[in-house]
Amino acid sequence: MNIFYNVEEQNLRAGWRMAIFLVALTAGIMIVNPPLMWILKHFIWLSKPFASEFIFYGALLLITFLVIHFLERRPFASVGLAANGRVLKELGQGIFIGGGMITIVFVIEYSAGMIALTFKPLSVVEVFQYTSTSAGIFVLGAFGEEILFRGYLFQTLAEGAGKTIAVAAFAVFFGVAHSSNPHVTFFSMANIALAGVFLSAAYLKTRSLWFPVALHFTWNFLMNHIYSFPVSGIQFGQYQLGVLIQSGPEWLTGGTFGPEGGALATLVLIGGTAFIWFSPWIRISEKAWLKEQWLAARMQTAANTAITEDAGTS
């Protein structure tokens, strides 16, 4: 067996493709980060963390395109970003489920008297400014994190080592990536890892990244902007419509880390994962890229080419 090359698939093996991707991403960020940060610092309204995040996710998207196009020799849409007739439905499903899940958390805590929410006396213009800014921040974060944690690397590992290993590995990766967040605990990291399983299930069920992006965005956006919770330990107070006071037990509510640090979110995430995986309402995306079909088409094309060449020489 060739440890570098899969003869049947006519491609490098999964591990080597992942290594090339990581090297290219690291090199790309090292090259583009200094000049772009110099340019972006002149936009005084743009915070340095947001600028860094924008550059990183931009480089990630570009490297994903280059690796898929030149190394894999397949369409970029195959990573799960196809523009088809189901995109709006998948986005809507993600908004409905993600919004419903965090709303369940809020309603239970509010009904039990564990939180009190007071909305700020904002003008219509201020509400628009806060909402648009908050939406922009969480759209970028959700889209970027899904490309990173459920995109090319995750999909390639699932192809090479199996879905179970990929889901487990990237769930741990997702949890550890939040280990430096304020007020983090082992339990909150475990919940973030569980959220990684939830979002991986969303991708695997649909083979579309639009669905987990919508889930991820809506959960974070409503949690911060409407319900005024901390998001993974970070308090975006300037973009919240209200002021939240918590009094419930931290093991249940998550306390200063936000709902993702509490047991209530654990139950909601488990329920959400089960619903996505078993519900007939959630199904594979229209024209989703499936490797088995792609390989079959390539082999058929190669066979037809060989037949044509044989006919031409006879």
Backbone torsions as a table, in degrees:
resi	resn	phi	psi	omega
1	MET	NA	133.1	178.0
2	ASN	-80.3	117.9	-175.7
3	ILE	-75.9	-13.4	-178.8
4	PHE	-100.5	-33.4	-167.9
5	TYR	-131.6	135.3	175.5
6	ASN	-95.6	105.0	-174.6
7	VAL	-63.8	-41.1	-177.7
8	GLU	-62.2	-40.3	-178.8
9	GLU	-90.8	-10.0	-178.5
10	GLN	55.5	51.2	-177.1
11	ASN	-156.2	157.7	173.1
12	LEU	-62.6	152.3	177.9
13	ARG	-70.0	160.3	-170.2
14	ALA	-56.0	-44.1	-177.8
15	GLY	-60.4	-41.1	-179.6
16	TRP	-70.2	-35.5	177.7
17	ARG	-67.0	-38.6	176.5
18	MET	-64.3	-40.3	179.1
19	ALA	-64.1	-43.1	177.6
20	ILE	-61.2	-42.2	179.6
21	PHE	-60.2	-47.2	-177.4
22	LEU	-66.1	-40.2	177.8
23	VAL	-64.2	-44.6	-179.7
24	ALA	-64.1	-39.8	179.8
25	LEU	-65.6	-44.7	179.0
26	THR	-61.7	-46.3	179.8
27	ALA	-64.1	-41.9	-179.3
28	GLY	-61.7	-43.5	-179.7
29	ILE	-66.3	-40.5	179.2
30	MET	-63.2	-32.0	-178.2
31	ILE	-80.0	-46.0	-171.8
32	VAL	-89.0	-20.3	-173.5
33	ASN	-63.5	-49.9	-177.4
34	PRO	-59.1	-51.5	-179.0
35	PRO	-66.3	-37.8	-179.4
36	LEU	-69.2	-38.3	177.4
37	MET	-64.4	-35.7	177.8
38	TRP	-64.4	-40.7	179.3
39	ILE	-69.0	-46.8	-174.2
40	LEU	-69.9	-22.1	-179.5
41	LYS	-68.1	-16.5	178.0
42	HIS	-79.1	-10.9	174.1
43	PHE	-91.1	93.8	-169.8
44	ILE	-64.3	-21.7	-179.6
45	TRP	-80.8	-9.0	-176.3
46	LEU	-98.3	116.0	-179.3
47	SER	-69.4	152.8	-179.4
48	LYS	-61.8	-43.9	177.6
49	PRO	-60.2	-39.8	179.3
50	PHE	-66.5	-40.4	178.4
51	ALA	-62.7	-44.3	178.8
52	SER	-62.3	-41.4	178.9
53	GLU	-64.2	-42.2	179.5
54	PHE	-61.6	-44.0	179.9
55	ILE	-65.9	-45.3	-178.2
56	PHE	-61.9	-48.6	-177.9
57	TYR	-70.0	-30.9	175.0
58	GLY	-65.0	-44.2	177.5
59	ALA	-64.6	-39.2	178.6
60	LEU	-60.9	-44.4	180.0
61	LEU	-65.6	-41.3	180.0
62	LEU	-65.1	-46.1	179.9
63	ILE	-64.6	-37.9	176.3
64	THR	-58.5	-45.9	179.1
65	PHE	-61.8	-47.2	-176.1
66	LEU	-64.7	-43.3	-178.9
67	VAL	-66.7	-44.2	-179.8
68	ILE	-65.6	-41.2	-175.8
69	HIS	-73.4	-46.7	-172.9
70	PHE	-94.8	-35.5	-178.9
71	LEU	-87.3	-44.8	-177.3
72	GLU	-86.7	-25.5	-179.5
73	ARG	59.0	48.4	176.4
74	ARG	-141.0	164.1	-176.1
75	PRO	-66.5	146.4	-179.7
76	PHE	-60.0	-34.0	-179.0
77	ALA	-59.5	-19.9	-177.3
78	SER	-66.8	-14.1	178.1
79	VAL	-73.7	-8.5	179.0
80	GLY	117.1	15.7	-177.8
81	LEU	-118.5	36.8	179.5
82	ALA	-68.5	143.6	175.0
83	ALA	-98.3	99.9	-177.7
84	ASN	-136.3	-175.4	-175.0
85	GLY	-67.9	-12.1	-177.1
86	ARG	-101.0	-1.6	-175.7
87	VAL	-58.5	-49.0	-178.6
88	LEU	-63.1	-37.3	178.4
89	LYS	-66.6	-42.1	179.7
90	GLU	-64.9	-40.4	176.3
91	LEU	-63.6	-42.7	178.5
92	GLY	-63.5	-41.0	177.7
93	GLN	-62.7	-41.9	179.2
94	GLY	-64.1	-41.9	178.5
95	ILE	-64.5	-42.6	-178.7
96	PHE	-65.9	-48.3	-176.8
97	ILE	-71.6	-48.9	179.6
98	GLY	-61.2	-42.8	178.2
99	GLY	-66.7	-38.7	179.4
100	GLY	-64.9	-38.6	-177.8
101	MET	-65.7	-48.1	-178.7
102	ILE	-72.4	-27.4	176.0
103	THR	-67.8	-37.2	175.6
104	ILE	-59.2	-44.0	178.7
105	VAL	-60.3	-47.8	-178.7
106	PHE	-62.3	-47.4	-176.2
107	VAL	-62.6	-42.9	179.6
108	ILE	-62.8	-46.6	-178.9
109	GLU	-66.7	-39.5	-179.5
110	TYR	-68.0	-43.3	-179.1
111	SER	-65.7	-31.2	180.0
112	ALA	-84.9	0.7	178.8
113	GLY	75.3	20.2	-178.3
114	MET	-87.5	-13.3	178.2
115	ILE	-140.8	156.2	173.4
116	ALA	-135.0	130.2	-176.9
117	LEU	-118.6	127.3	175.9
118	THR	-121.6	124.7	-179.4
119	PHE	-80.2	144.2	-178.6
120	LYS	-73.6	149.4	177.4
121	PRO	-79.9	79.1	-175.2
122	LEU	-102.0	150.4	174.0
123	SER	-79.0	168.4	178.7
124	VAL	-60.9	-40.1	179.8
125	VAL	-64.2	-42.9	179.6
126	GLU	-65.0	-41.5	177.6
127	VAL	-60.0	-43.1	178.8
128	PHE	-63.5	-44.5	-179.6
129	GLN	-63.1	-47.0	-179.5
130	TYR	-63.3	-43.4	-176.5
131	THR	-67.0	-46.1	-178.9
132	SER	-66.0	-39.8	178.6
133	THR	-66.4	-45.9	179.4
134	SER	-62.1	-43.5	179.0
135	ALA	-61.1	-42.8	179.3
136	GLY	-61.8	-43.6	179.8
137	ILE	-61.9	-46.2	-174.7
138	PHE	-79.9	-25.3	172.1
139	VAL	-65.3	-47.6	179.0
140	LEU	-60.4	-46.4	-179.4
141	GLY	-63.2	-45.2	-178.4
142	ALA	-66.5	-46.4	-179.2
143	PHE	-64.1	-46.1	-179.3
144	GLY	-63.7	-44.2	-178.6
145	GLU	-68.4	-33.8	177.8
146	GLU	-70.4	-36.9	174.5
147	ILE	-63.4	-38.7	-178.4
148	LEU	-73.7	-46.5	-171.3
149	PHE	-97.9	-18.2	178.2
150	ARG	-126.6	8.6	-177.2
151	GLY	-90.7	-137.5	-170.5
152	TYR	-57.1	-46.9	-176.6
153	LEU	-62.6	-47.2	178.9
154	PHE	-61.1	-47.1	-176.7
155	GLN	-65.8	-36.9	179.1
156	THR	-70.7	-39.3	176.4
157	LEU	-64.6	-40.5	177.7
158	ALA	-61.5	-37.0	178.4
159	GLU	-67.8	-41.3	-175.0
160	GLY	-85.7	-36.6	-174.1
161	ALA	-114.8	-9.6	-179.3
162	GLY	106.6	153.7	-175.7
163	LYS	-64.5	-39.7	-176.9
164	THR	-61.8	-45.8	179.6
165	ILE	-64.8	-42.0	-179.5
166	ALA	-63.1	-45.1	-179.8
167	VAL	-62.8	-45.9	-179.2
168	ALA	-63.9	-46.0	-177.7
169	ALA	-63.4	-44.9	-177.4
170	PHE	-78.6	-21.6	171.8
171	ALA	-66.2	-45.4	177.1
172	VAL	-62.8	-44.6	178.3
173	PHE	-57.7	-43.4	-179.8
174	PHE	-63.4	-42.6	178.4
175	GLY	-66.3	-46.2	-178.7
176	VAL	-64.8	-33.4	179.7
177	ALA	-61.7	-20.2	179.0
178	HIS	-102.9	12.1	-173.8
179	SER	-69.7	-20.0	-179.7
180	SER	-96.8	4.0	179.3
181	ASN	-66.2	152.0	178.1
182	PRO	-59.5	143.5	173.3
183	HIS	63.1	21.4	-178.2
184	VAL	-71.2	146.4	174.6
185	THR	-131.9	170.2	177.8
186	PHE	-61.8	-38.8	-178.9
187	PHE	-66.9	-39.9	179.2
188	SER	-67.1	-36.0	175.5
189	MET	-64.8	-38.3	177.9
190	ALA	-65.1	-38.4	177.3
191	ASN	-66.6	-38.9	176.2
192	ILE	-63.1	-40.5	176.9
193	ALA	-62.7	-39.5	177.0
194	LEU	-63.8	-37.5	175.0
195	ALA	-62.8	-33.6	175.7
196	GLY	-63.7	-39.8	176.1
197	VAL	-63.7	-44.5	178.9
198	PHE	-57.0	-47.6	-178.0
199	LEU	-72.9	-33.2	175.5
200	SER	-65.7	-40.4	176.8
201	ALA	-61.5	-38.0	178.9
202	ALA	-62.9	-41.2	177.7
203	TYR	-68.8	-47.8	-175.6
204	LEU	-63.7	-32.6	-179.7
205	LYS	-71.8	-33.7	-175.1
206	THR	-109.2	-20.0	-171.5
207	ARG	57.5	30.1	179.0
208	SER	-130.4	134.3	176.0
209	LEU	-82.3	-17.0	179.8
210	TRP	-60.9	-37.6	-177.9
211	PHE	-65.7	-54.6	177.5
212	PRO	-65.1	-30.1	175.8
213	VAL	-60.7	-45.2	179.7
214	ALA	-65.9	-41.1	176.1
215	LEU	-59.0	-49.7	-176.3
216	HIS	-62.7	-48.2	-179.0
217	PHE	-62.3	-49.2	-173.7
218	THR	-66.0	-41.0	177.2
219	TRP	-57.0	-51.2	-177.5
220	ASN	-69.4	-42.1	-176.2
221	PHE	-64.4	-48.9	179.3
222	LEU	-67.6	-39.4	-179.7
223	MET	-58.9	-42.3	-178.8
224	ASN	-86.6	-56.1	-166.3
225	HIS	-74.4	-43.2	-176.9
226	ILE	-91.6	-51.6	-174.7
227	TYR	-87.9	-11.0	171.6
228	SER	65.1	29.3	172.8
229	PHE	-80.2	158.3	165.3
230	PRO	-66.4	151.1	178.4
231	VAL	-111.6	108.0	-179.3
232	SER	51.6	42.0	177.2
233	GLY	89.4	-9.9	-177.1
234	ILE	-101.6	129.7	-178.5
235	GLN	-101.8	105.8	177.6
236	PHE	-91.6	59.8	-172.8
237	GLY	-58.8	-33.8	-176.3
238	GLN	-70.8	-13.7	-179.2
239	TYR	-111.1	8.8	-179.1
240	GLN	-94.1	143.6	179.6
241	LEU	-81.0	-17.1	-177.1
242	GLY	-135.4	-179.7	175.1
243	VAL	-121.1	123.6	-175.1
244	LEU	-106.5	134.2	174.2
245	ILE	-117.7	123.9	-178.4
246	GLN	-106.4	142.2	178.3
247	SER	-136.5	-3.4	-178.4
248	GLY	-77.4	169.7	179.2
249	PRO	-64.2	134.6	-175.6
250	GLU	-62.5	-33.0	-178.8
251	TRP	-63.7	-23.4	-179.0
252	LEU	-97.1	-41.9	-174.8
253	THR	-92.9	-23.8	-175.6
254	GLY	94.9	-14.0	175.7
255	GLY	57.4	-130.9	-175.1
256	THR	-72.0	-14.0	176.4
257	PHE	-80.7	-22.2	-175.6
258	GLY	100.9	176.4	-176.1
259	PRO	-53.0	-31.1	-177.5
260	GLU	-66.9	-9.2	177.1
261	GLY	-97.5	5.3	-175.6
262	GLY	-119.2	163.3	-176.7
263	ALA	-68.9	-26.5	178.9
264	LEU	-63.0	-41.6	176.9
265	ALA	-65.8	-33.2	177.6
266	THR	-58.4	-48.3	-179.2
267	LEU	-64.0	-40.9	-179.6
268	VAL	-66.1	-40.3	179.4
269	LEU	-66.6	-40.0	177.0
270	ILE	-63.9	-44.9	178.8
271	GLY	-63.8	-40.7	179.1
272	GLY	-65.1	-39.7	178.0
273	THR	-63.8	-45.3	179.5
274	ALA	-62.6	-41.7	-179.9
275	PHE	-62.0	-46.9	-179.0
276	ILE	-62.6	-43.0	-173.2
277	TRP	-72.5	-33.7	-173.7
278	PHE	-105.4	-11.4	-176.8
279	SER	-76.7	129.9	175.7
280	PRO	-69.9	-14.3	177.6
281	TRP	-67.3	-28.3	178.6
282	ILE	-101.2	117.0	-177.8
283	ARG	-139.6	173.4	-175.8
284	ILE	-61.1	141.6	-175.1
285	SER	-66.8	149.0	177.0
286	GLU	-62.0	129.4	179.7
287	LYS	60.5	30.9	176.5
288	ALA	-62.4	143.4	179.5
289	TRP	-77.5	121.2	177.9
290	LEU	-118.4	125.6	-173.5
291	LYS	-60.0	-39.4	-178.0
292	GLU	-60.0	-43.7	179.0
293	GLN	-67.8	-38.1	180.0
294	TRP	-64.4	-44.8	178.7
295	LEU	-64.4	-41.0	179.1
296	ALA	-61.3	-40.7	179.0
297	ALA	-66.4	-39.8	178.9
298	ARG	-65.2	-43.0	-179.8
299	MET	-66.0	-36.9	178.1
300	GLN	-66.6	-40.2	177.9
301	THR	-63.8	-42.4	178.4
302	ALA	-63.6	-40.4	179.0
303	ALA	-65.1	-42.3	178.6
304	ASN	-63.9	-38.3	178.4
305	THR	-64.7	-41.6	179.5
306	ALA	-64.2	-40.5	179.2
307	ILE	-64.1	-41.2	179.5
308	THR	-64.8	-42.3	179.6
309	GLU	-65.4	-39.9	178.2
310	ASP	-64.5	-39.9	179.6
311	ALA	-66.4	-34.1	-179.2
312	GLY	-72.7	-26.5	-179.1
313	THR	-92.6	-9.6	-178.4
314	SER	-91.3	NA	NA
